[in-house]
Amino acid sequence: MSTTASGAASDSITYLSQADAIAVDQELMGPVLGFSVDQLMELAGLSVACALAAEYPPDVSVCYPKPTDKPLYNGLIKQISSLGIPLVSWTDLQAAGPLSSLADVVVDALFGFSFSGQPRPPFDAILQAALPSSAKTLEVRLEAGRPLAAQVKALLPGSQPPFIVSVDIPSGWHVEQGPPGGPAAEEEGTALQPDMLVSLTAPKLCARYFKAGLQEEGGRQGGRLGGPLHAIPRHALSFHVMSCPTSPNILHLFTAHPTILCILHGAHHYLGGRFVPPAIRDRFQLRLPPYPGTAACVRIGGGAAESAAAATAATAAKAVVAAAAATVAVQAKVADMRISYERGGLQEADFAGRDPLGVFDEWFKAAVSGKVCEEPNAISLATCDAQGRPSVRVVLLKGYDERGFIFYTNYASRKGGELATGFAAFSLYWEKLQRQIRVEGEVEKVSDLESTEYFHSRPRGSQIGAWVSNQSQPCRDRSELEARNTELQQRYSDESQPVPKPPHWGGYLIRPTGIEFWQGRPSRLHDRIRFRRATPSDSDPWVMERLQP
């Protein structure tokens, strides 16, 4: 049954037994209240994120070690991508080295009270990723006496682990009885000792064994310095591991960079899961602290009230963390910026015997309909001068057909001069699709009739702009350009009269001799399918081949 104890604010707080915790979840997802598991996951995740950000403000990347073609997973991937949050593969993280040397915060949410059975790949490897071969195997009991042999030495105090934030139930702890072996095991360093606990809905009975407050001098060393503050390597990583019993293949692992100063062992206990309706509260006689304002979490201290010294140190440290995080965010290494490519692959059978221009049309329409960006027709156009010195710029693709690819520009510009060599290349990259297209070919001007027809389809201001700008030539300042624009706007103010096309402006056609279709894949083992031919003549057949990434 539920029990109560005195909390940090001297309020009576309910601690749930395992049976009551399961009953609360069942009631929430029952026909009366109608919560779905993904709704509860989202609300719980928001609570954990808010609590974590309050103490260890992160800069987040996301890793799903085991992608799955399920609606919940696909929806999460779309949401993450639309927010511009980097995706990192577990394979890349695993290859980077031991987690204990990469992480400054581990968010431990793999073993909740409803988890049962042995962890399946790749979750078992994640648990053991940073362990030495001599790692001690502990027998822990998680639910209804089910045993789980877990090598957890990497997160034990003797291994100087990163800071640990446990969600609801610390890994290896019993829902009601706390750490395996009882308080003595925690004192001896043979049980996981989280630095922060985020309880959901209501604290479970095991939360009574969570020790809040700062350790005295002589506390954990290395991973935690004896004393109130600890400096963490500037570019350390922060990991968040979470599994849901109804979707055990979905696992979230977040990486963070800017955390520099953190409070010591057991300083923080938060309550999250602000979705307990009055009917649940009354039925289970829950006594919980009020949530401030619209907050998704509330600080409740630990199993015992925090000391004034701990609270003062926490406040001071958070101020330092905020200032340090702002500084480190600017200094973060560009080399640490990466995502994992998880959106599918390319098979030769899907390209064999096809016209690559037809494939381009299919991919381009998918990018447009998918609204991958404001201008999916923006191409990076590369040219070379007579000495072979390259230059590149972004222009807009304005058409494509069986001949090739068309864009328009100023013939007297730098690119116009370099296009006189007769060759060019361009690429498109659509990050949301994790796709790239590369095109190489021979260049020629389109007919003046075709250029004029397109010119008069442009907005009138753009037509006048083609006369205003002597593209690529220096000018004194912006005012010179504005003055010429004002003059030409007045000259062509009669909108009943067309603006003539400048003789130095028109279109180019790239007749392709090479078209490559690229799809990002995990671990940088990307798919590349290339079509090539010696000349752009229709009589020269395309050859398809796979290229190594």
N, C-alpha and C positions, 0 to 999 in steps of 0.2 A: 504494500500500500504506500501511498504518498506520505511523506513525513515533512515536517517543517523545521527550520533552523533560523538563527539570527543572521541577517545579512549585513552588508557593509553600512547600510543606512539605519541599522537597528530595526528594520522591518521584518516581519515574519515571511520567509520565502519558502515556497513549496519545492521539495526535492522528490522527483518521480521515481517510483520503482520501475523495473523493466516491464512488468505486466501493464501498469498504468500508461507508460510511454507508448507501448504498442496500441493500447486501447484508444488513446488520444488520436494517434495517426489514423486508425481505422474509422474513428468517428468523423474526422476531418474529411476523409475520402469517401464517406458513406453517402447514401441517397439524400439525406436531409441537408447536409452542408455542401456537398457536391464539389469539393476541391479535387483537382486532378493531380497526379504525381508530378507532372511537369510544372504546374503552378506552384506547388509547395517547394519544388527544387529551386524555382526562380526566386521565390520570396526568401527562402533560406539562404540562397547564394547572395542575395542583396544584403541580408543581415551580416553575413560573414565578411563580405567585401567592405561594408561600412565600418565594422569593428576593426578589421585589419588596417584599413586606411587611417583610422584614428591613432594607431600606435606605430605602424610601420608603413608610411605612405609609399605605395609602389608605383612603378611605371610598368605596365602589364603587357606581357605576351601570353599566348595561349597554346597549349599542346594537348592534342588528343592522341594518346599512344596507340589506340586501336580504332581507327575510323570505321564507321559502319553506315550502310545505306539505309538509314531509318529516318523517318520524318523529324523526330526530335533532334537528332544529330545534324541533319541537313539544315534545319531551321537555325540552329545555333551557329553553324558555320556561316550562313548568309548574314546573320546579325553581326557576328564578329567582323566579317570582311567589310560590311557596310560602314562600320565604325572605324575602319582603318587600323584595327588591332593586329599586330603581327602574329602569324601562326608558325609554330616551331615544331618540328617532328621529334618524337621520342628517340628515334634512331640518331639524329644529330646530337641531341643532348647526351645520349648514352656514349657516343663516340668522343665527346668532349672531355670525359674524365669522370672521376668519382663525384657523386653528388655532394659528399661532405666537403669537397674542396670548391664546389661551384655555388652552393646555396648559402645565403645568409638568413633566410627564413624558410622553414618547411611548414606548410599548412597541412596538417595531418587530419584527413577526413575520409580515409579509406575504410576503416572498420567502425561502423555505427552499430547501434544495438540490434538493427534488423539484418545485419550482414551475417551470412553463415557459409560454412564450407571453406575449402582451400582456395586461395587466390589463383585465378587463371592467368595465363600469359596475356599481355605482357606485364600485368600488375605484379606478378611474383618477382619478375626481374627488376622492376622498379624498387620494390622493397629491399632487394639484395644488391642493388647496383653499386653501392659504395662500400661493400663489406669486404674485409680481408678474408683470406681462405680459412683463417682460424676463428671466424665469427662464431660466437656462442649461440647455440640453438636453444631457444626458450620455448617451453610448452605453455601456451596461454589458452584460456577458455573464454569464448566470446558470447555464445548463446546456447542456452539449454544444454550446457555441458559438452558442446561440440569442440574437439581439440583442434588447434591450429599450430603447427610447428612453423614458427616464423623467425628468421634470422634478423634480429633487430639491433644487433650490436652497434651498428653505425649511428643509431639515434640514442644510444645510452650515454649517460654522463661521462663515462670513462673514455669514450671516443671523441670527446669535445665536439658534439654535434652543433649544427646551426641552431638559431633560435627556432623553437617549435611552437606553432599555434595549432592546438587541437580543436576540432569541431565536435561538440557534443560528448563524444567518448574518446579519450586518448587511446591510440592503438595499443592493443594488448591488455587494456584495463577491462575489468568486469563492470557491467552496467551498474551494479549495486555495490560490489565489494571493493571496487577501485583497483589499484595496481596489483598484479599477480604477486603473491607472497606478502601482501599487506604493506603497511607503512614502512616496515623494516626493509623491504626490498627497495623501496624508493630511496631510503636513507643510504643503503649500500650501493646504490647506483646500478641495480639490476633490473630496473623498470624505467620506462619512458617517463621523463619529467618535463611536461610542457611548460613553456614560459607564459603562455596565454591560453585561455579556454573560452570558447564561444559556445555557450549552451543554446539549444534551440527549443522553442515552445516553453519549456521550463527546465531548470537544472535537473539532471539525473542524480541518483543517490551517490554515484561515484564522485560527483563534484565536491563532496565534503572532504575528499582526500587531496583536492587541488590546493597547493600551498601558495597563498598570495603574499606579496610583500617582497622587499629586496633582501638578498642574502647578505650576510655579514662578510667582512674581509676573510678571504680564504675560501670563498665559494668556488663555483666552477671556473676553471682556467681555460685558456685557449679560446674555445668557442664562446665562453662567457668570462669576462674579466672579473676578478674580485673587486667589488665596488659598484657604484650605481650606474656607470656608463661604460660602454664598450665600443671601440671603433672597429668597424667592419671594413674589409677590403673594398675599395671604391667601386669596382666593377663586379662585385659578387652577384650571385643569382638568388632569386627567391622562388621556391617551388610550392605549388599547391596541388595536392593530389586528392581527388574526390571520386567516389563511386556511389552509384545509387542501386539499392537492392533490386529494383524492378528493371533497371537498365545497366547491368554490371559491366557492360562493355564501354560505357561512356565514362571517360576519366578526364578531369580537367587538371592541367598542370601549368601554373602561371609563373613567369619569370620576371624579376624586378631588378632594377639597378640602383636607384638613388638612396636607399636606406643607409645611413652612416652611423647613427647613434641609437641604441636600443636599451630599454629598461631590462633589468636582470630577471632572474628566475621567478616565475609565478607572480608577476606584477599586475596582470590584467585578467579579469573575469568579466565577460560580457554576456548578456542575454539577447538573443535574436529570435526572429520568427514572430513578427507582430501580426499574426493571423489567427489568434485565439479568440473566437467569438464568445459572448457571455454564456451561451448554453454550455460550452466546453468548460469554461471557467467555473461555472456553478456546479456542474455535475461532478467534476473532479476536485472541487474545493481548492482551486489554484489560488495561491496568494503570491502575486508577482509585483515587482516594482513598476511604477508608471513609466511609460516611454516619454521622454521630453519632446514636446512639439510634434513634428512629423518624422522624428528619427526612426530608423529601422532597427536600431539596437540601443541598449541601455547598459551602462556600466554597473555591475553589482558587486564588485570586489571579488573575493575568493571564498573558500570554505570558511574562513574567518575574516573579520574586518581588517582592512589595510591600516597600517600605522600612519600617523600624520607625516612621518618622515618619508615613507614610500610615496604617499600622494604628492608631497612637495617635489620629490625627485622626479616623479612621473611627469608633472606639469613642466618642470624645467627641461627635462629631456625632450619632451614633445616639441617645445619651442626650438631647441637646438636641431632636432630632426628636420623640422620644416625648413629652417634656414639652410641646413646642409643639403637637403634634398634638392632645393632650388639650384644650388651651386653645382652639384654633381650632375644634375640633369643636363646642364649645358656642356659639361665636360665628358659626357658618356662617349665611349669609343664608337666611331662609325663602324668599325669591324664587328661590333656586337649586334648590329642591325641585320636581322635575317628573318625569313618566314619559311614555313614548310609548304610544299606544293602537294595538295591532296585532292585535286578536282578531277582526277581521271587520267586516262592514258590514250595513246594512239596505237592502232593496230594496222599493219600493212594491208590487211584484207579490206579495210574501209577506204583505202586510197587506190588500190590496184585498178588500172584501166580507166581511171577518171581524168578529166581535164582539170589541171590545178586551178584554172581560173574559175571553174565551177565550185571547187572546194573553197576558194577564197570567198566567193559569193555567199556560200553557206555560212562560213565563219563570220563574215562581216555582218550579215543579217542577224546572226545570234548575238553579236556584240551590241548592235543597235537596239534590238528588242529587249535585251537584258539591261539596257541603260547602264552600261559599265562605266561611262563617264559622259561629260557634257559634249565632248567632241571625239567620238570613236574613230573619226576619219583623220585624226591628227597623225601625220607620219613624220618620222625622223629621216630627212633626206640627206644622203651623203654624196658629195662630189669631190673631185680632185682637180687641181690646176695642172698646167702643162708639165710641171716638175714632179707631179705625183703627190703633192702635199694636200692632205684631205681637209675637208671642212664639213660640218653637219649643222642642220637647223631644222626646226619643226615647221612644216607647211601643211596645208589641208588638201587631202585627196578630194578631187571634185568629180571624179567619174572613173568607171572602169567598164570595159566591154571585152569582146573577143580579141581586140587588138592589144590591150594592155591597160595601163593606169595613167590617168590624166590629172595634172595639176596646173595652176596658172601662176605667173609671176612677172616681174619686170625683166625684160630681156637684157637690160643694161646693168643689172645688179651683179654682185659677185657670183651668185649661184648661176645667173644667166651666162656669165663668161665661162665658168667652169663646165657648164652643161655642153658647151661647144666641143668638148672633147669627145662627146658622143656616148658616154657611159654614165650610169648613176645607179644608186642602190637606195633602198629605204626599208625601214622596219616599223611595225606597229606592235605595241604591247598593251594588252588589256589585263590589268592586274586582277580584277575580280574574276575573270575566267582563267587566269594563270596561263594565258596563251600569248604567243608571239608569231608574227609572220614576217619573214625576210624575203625581199625581192631584189633581184639584180637584173640589169638588162641594158639594151641600147636605147638611146634617147633621140627624139626628133621633135620638131615643132609641129603642132597641129595646124590645120589650115586656118587662114585668116578668117574665113567664114565661120568656122567652129568657134574660134576665139571671140569673134564679135557677138555671136549669138549668146555665148555664156556671159560676156561682159554686160550686156543689156539685161540679163536676168538678175544682176547684183543690185543691192540697194543703191539709190542714187548717190548717197554720201560716199559709198565705197568706190563708185565710178569716178567721182571727182577726186577722191584720194589717190587714185592711180596717176592722175596728172600732177597732184601736189608733190608727191615724194619722188626725189631722185634717189632711188633706193641704193643703199650701201655707200652713198657719198657723204662726207662730213658736212655738218651745218654749224652755224655759229652758236645757236641755242634754240630752245623750243619756240621762242617767239618768232623766229624766222619762219619756221614751219607753219605756225598758226597764222601769220600774216599772209603767207601764200595761199593757205586754205581759204581765208576770208575773201581774198581777191578772186579766187576761182569759183567759190560759192556764189558770189555776186555775178560773175560772168555767165554762169549757167543757172541763174535764178529762175528763168522761164522754164517751168517743168513740162510745158507742152512740147519743148524741143529736146530731143535726145542728147545725151552727152556722148561725143564721139569717142571711140576707143583709141587710146594713145598708140602710135605706131610701135612704141618700145614695150608694149605689154601684150601678153598672150599666153597660150597654153603649150605644155610639153606632154608628149606621150612616151612613157617607158614601155618598150616592147620587151617582155621578160624572157630571159634565158635561164633564170633560176628562181624557183619559189620554194621556200622552206616553211613548213608548218611545225611549230614547237609547242609542246605541252609540258608544263612543269610537273615533275614527279619527286617523291620523297628522296632524301639523301643525295640530291643533285643528280640523280640518274634520270635525266629528262628524256622525253621522247622527241626525236627529230626525224621528220619525213621530208625528203627533198625531191623535187622534180627539177631536172636539168635538161638542157639541150644546147647544141653548139651555136645555133643561130635562132633568131626569132621567127624564122620562116615557118609557115604552116606545114610545109613539107618535111620539116625536121621534127621527128617524133620526140615526145617527152620520155625521159627515163626516170623511173622512180627508185629511190633507194633510202635505206635507213642510215642515219649518221649517228656515230657515238656522241654522247653528251660531252 
